[in-house]
Amino acid sequence: MNIKRYLLAVVAVFLALGVVYIGAQSIFENQFQAVSAAMNFAEQEHPVSWAGRVLYTFVFCYIFLQGYENKGVGEGLRYGFLIGLFLIALDLDWFGATNVVLADAVAMWVTDFVASIVGGAVLAAVYRPRNDAGAISG
């Protein structure tokens, strides 16, 4: 594995996920506030939350590379779609154990699903096949 390219992918995906989640917070502001109230979230984020996001991004990128077939952005979109379905399955379990109303949970599901697809596309773009003479190997 090319470590530099992997770290570049991790940073790019982390930033892309951040943009999606920040955008979703502005679109679904009422739903995110309701979820925060229902879950009794702290006013300030805990460092463990950031550690979880970083770990998620590293693992998200690593799993992609295990099955990477060098097929371009479509491969990343498919990967993101599958990871998005996986997250929705986890969110369904979470929804069943909380007092969050369905509309608020759907906002979270949509956000996780879109973020996964965008993350997969960005990841595949970083690893896209290169045909020029100055190609990055690995």
Secondary structure, DSSP 4 states (H G I P E B T S, - for coil): --HHHHHHHHHHHHHHHHHHHHHHHHHTHHHHHHHHHHHT--SS--HHHHHHHHHHHHHHHHHHHHS-----HHHHHHHHHHHHHHHHHHHHHHHHTS---HHHHHHHHHHHHHHHHHHHHHHHHHT----STTPPP-
